[in-house]
Amino acid sequence: MWTFFKNANLIILLLMLNLISCSETKEDNVVWEPKEHPVMLFSDTTVLELYEGQRLSWRVKTAYLERWGGSDSIFVKPIFADIYDSLGNKSAFLRADSGNLNMRMTFVRAYGRVYALSPKGAAVRADSLMWLKKDDKIRTDGPVRVVGETGDVLQGVGFISEAKLENWHIRSKVTGIFQDAAKRLQEEDGKLIASP
């Protein structure tokens, strides 16, 4: 009898070992592939320039740049961009926590604490801004705050401007603070009365 139990236990043990050795474990199903790496990676000061003919159009400076294979999109962190007009004069400055653009610089997207400044002193603050080369416009659908050349502050939701930030429009929910509003209204009223 003892021999029977001993042999039965041995058979059960062998069957269990066989089942364990035949069953797949999670590690058996893992396919080890090398991790992807960017095709371009710069982690020091990097400057990109876009020329249209002989004229400098854009200069982007960053501390970190990466581009992945299969895409011409470039990620930068942070982004500092100088925008130049057709005469080669700086027409605007843009900075943000991060951004992306493509190799041909047909667009630039800026994200996080975006700040844009015109040479005349108009400043735009937003969570994100996008510039498209085809229409030379800067825009956002999110909240925006604009401080004009005279110190007037306008804010709202949605923004569109040409790259020089001279002719801009806030799309909705506009509120504002106007510097010396009473004095300016009196001056305008005086001009209206004085004109025939």
URPENOR-V252234 format. One record per residue. N is the residue number from 0. SS is DSSP state (hx for helix, st for strand, lp for the rest). PHI is phi in whole degrees, 0 to 359 (none if undefined). PSI is psi in degrees with one decimal (* if undefined). Layout:
# URPENOR-V252234
n->[N,N]
ss->[SS,SS]
phi->[PHI,PHI]
psi->[PSI,PSI]
This chain:
# URPENOR-V252234
n->[0,1,2,3,4,5,6,7,8,9,10,11,12,13,14,15,16,17,18,19,20,21,22,23,24,25,26,27,28,29,30,31,32,33,34,35,36,37,38,39,40,41,42,43,44,45,46,47,48,49,50,51,52,53,54,55,56,57,58,59,60,61,62,63,64,65,66,67,68,69,70,71,72,73,74,75,76,77,78,79,80,81,82,83,84,85,86,87,88,89,90,91,92,93,94,95,96,97,98,99,100,101,102,103,104,105,106,107,108,109,110,111,112,113,114,115,116,117,118,119,120,121,122,123,124,125,126,127,128,129,130,131,132,133,134,135,136,137,138,139,140,141,142,143,144,145,146,147,148,149,150,151,152,153,154,155,156,157,158,159,160,161,162,163,164,165,166,167,168,169,170,171,172,173,174,175,176,177,178,179,180,181,182,183,184,185,186,187,188,189,190,191,192,193,194,195]
ss->[lp,hx,hx,hx,hx,hx,hx,hx,hx,hx,hx,hx,hx,hx,hx,hx,hx,hx,hx,hx,hx,hx,lp,lp,lp,hx,hx,hx,hx,lp,lp,lp,lp,lp,lp,lp,lp,lp,lp,st,st,st,lp,lp,lp,st,st,st,st,st,st,st,lp,lp,st,st,st,st,st,st,st,st,lp,lp,st,st,st,lp,lp,lp,lp,lp,st,st,st,st,st,st,st,st,st,st,st,st,lp,lp,lp,lp,lp,st,st,st,st,st,st,st,st,st,st,st,st,st,lp,lp,lp,lp,st,st,st,st,st,st,st,st,st,st,st,st,lp,lp,lp,lp,st,st,st,st,st,st,st,st,st,st,lp,lp,lp,lp,st,st,st,st,st,st,st,st,st,st,st,lp,lp,lp,lp,lp,st,st,st,st,st,st,st,st,st,st,lp,lp,lp,lp,lp,st,st,st,st,st,st,st,st,st,st,lp,lp,lp,hx,hx,hx,hx,hx,hx,hx,hx,hx,hx,hx,hx,hx,hx,lp,lp]
phi->[none,301,296,297,297,297,292,295,298,294,294,298,297,295,297,295,298,297,297,296,288,273,284,275,256,299,293,292,272,283,260,272,245,295,293,288,232,298,281,225,211,235,242,217,305,228,237,247,233,244,250,246,70,267,265,289,256,220,225,246,240,209,258,214,220,216,223,260,298,81,212,259,282,244,258,230,206,285,235,235,231,254,247,246,274,294,266,89,272,293,256,192,231,224,221,197,298,203,190,217,207,251,299,271,51,273,208,222,248,239,228,77,47,285,222,237,222,266,300,277,108,286,237,239,237,202,280,204,218,227,244,245,296,301,243,54,245,251,208,208,262,269,294,215,227,240,252,284,300,269,97,296,243,237,219,177,237,84,207,216,205,281,299,283,61,266,246,231,213,264,282,205,53,279,229,204,233,250,286,49,299,297,296,294,295,298,297,295,299,299,294,293,292,290,280,288]
psi->[-45.6,-39.1,-37.3,-48.1,-38.7,-45.3,-37.8,-43.4,-39.7,-40.2,-43.7,-42.8,-43.4,-41.1,-41.4,-42.6,-40.5,-43.6,-43.1,-42.5,-25.4,-21.5,146.9,142.7,166.0,-34.1,-29.6,-28.7,-8.4,127.3,119.2,112.9,146.5,143.1,145.3,147.7,148.7,150.5,-21.3,132.1,117.7,125.0,37.3,174.7,125.5,138.1,127.8,136.9,141.2,123.4,142.8,99.7,-125.0,-5.0,129.6,126.3,-42.9,148.3,120.5,129.1,139.5,165.3,-15.1,130.4,136.3,145.9,132.7,151.1,151.4,3.9,147.2,12.4,135.2,132.6,133.1,150.3,116.9,-175.4,130.0,119.0,133.0,132.5,132.6,145.9,-176.8,-16.4,-1.1,7.2,145.8,122.6,-18.3,159.9,141.5,136.9,151.3,166.6,-38.4,172.6,172.5,155.2,171.4,170.4,-30.6,-1.7,47.8,-10.0,154.7,125.8,134.0,138.6,143.0,112.5,54.4,136.3,123.4,143.2,134.2,158.5,-26.0,-6.6,0.8,133.5,138.1,131.8,136.2,169.6,-27.8,150.6,150.2,136.4,132.5,128.0,-38.9,-33.1,0.1,41.5,147.2,135.4,159.7,152.2,-8.3,-171.2,147.2,150.8,126.8,128.1,114.8,174.9,-29.3,-0.5,-3.1,142.5,122.9,139.4,158.6,-156.1,130.0,138.0,140.5,139.4,158.8,166.8,-26.5,-9.2,31.0,-42.1,102.5,166.0,128.8,129.3,-39.4,166.5,44.6,130.2,160.6,162.1,122.9,128.0,135.4,43.5,-43.6,-44.4,-43.5,-38.1,-40.4,-42.1,-43.3,-42.1,-42.1,-39.2,-39.8,-40.9,-40.4,-27.4,140.4,*]
